[in-house]
Amino acid sequence: MVTFENFIKLDIRVGEITEVEFFEKAKKPAYKLWVDFGNEIGIKKSSAQITECYKKEELIGKQVLGVVNFPPRQIADFMSEVLVLGVYGTQGVVLIQPEQPVKNGDRLG
């Protein structure tokens, strides 16, 4: 069981997707995302298997939640620096987003 002390070690922040590319070398269909987490953290890269629910062009400007304090992970020829959070629905992975626009870098509280 996870304790509250373990949970609060996760640094979950809001970021805005600024760039998207199809990730051709990924084993499963995925996008390369560049996410702006504000001045303190900056722009971080992520690989996300969200192609079933999202077109590239509709992702630009979308705010998402991401874990910014996991170690980077090499995926094919791409270094994923942040874990963008989503829910595994029957239609595919659905991104978790704030209900209202907030400042990039705001922390999940």
N, C-alpha and C positions, 0 to 999 in steps of 0.2 A: 504494500500500500504506500502511496506517495504521501508524504507529510506536507503541511503548509510551508514549512521551512524549505523543503525541496522545491516546491512550486514557485516560491518567490525568487529563487535563484535564476529563473528564466527571465530574460530581458525581452519582453514582447512589446514591439513598437509599431506605430502606424507609419507607413511609407506610401509614396505615390509612384506608380509605374510610369517610367519616363521613356523606356525603349523596350521593344519586343522583337525577337527573331525566332524563326522556327529552328529547333535544335535537331539538325539532320543526323548527327552522330549518336543521339540518345537511343538506347535499346527500345524504349517505348515512346510513342509520340509525345513531344514536349516542346515548350518554349524556353528560350533564354530570356530572362527578365532583368532589367536594370531598375532598381527601386530606390527612390530618394527618401532617406530617413531623416532629413533635416541637417542643420549645420553641425550638430554634435557628432553624428555618425556618418553622414554623407551618403553617397550612392553605393549600393551593394548589389552584387549579382546573385541570381538564383535560377535554378532549373526547376521548372514546374510542369507536371503532367496534367495540364488543364485544357488541352486542345479539344476535348469533346464538348465543353461548355462555352468556350470563348474563342472568338476570332481575334487575331492579332490587333487589328485596328480598334476594337472596342476596349482593349485593355489599357491603352495609353490614357493617363490621367486618372485611372481608378486607384482609390486608396485601398490598401490591404494591411493585414496584420502579419508581422513576421518576427521570428525568434532571431535576434541579432547577436546573441552571445554563444552560439554553437561554433565549434571549430569549422573552418572551411572544408569542403568535401569535393574531391576531384570526380567529375562525372564526364567520362570520355575525355575530350580535350578542353573542358570548361571547368573552371573553379567556382563552385557554388558557395557563396559566402553567408547566405542567410536562408532560413527555412520559412517560406511563405506558407501561411496556414490556410487550410481548406477542410471541407467536410466531404467525405466519400458518400455521395448520393447515388441513387440508381442511374441518374443521367451522366455521372462522372464527378470529378472533383469540382466543388463549388467554393470559391474563395470566401474567406471571412472578411467582412468589411465593417467599418464604423457606420452606424445608422445616419449620422450627420457628418459633414466635412469637419475635420479637426486639423490641427497643425502637424505637419510631418515631423516625426520623432516623438510625438506624444506616447507615453507609456501606458500599457494596459494596467489598470489599477484594481 
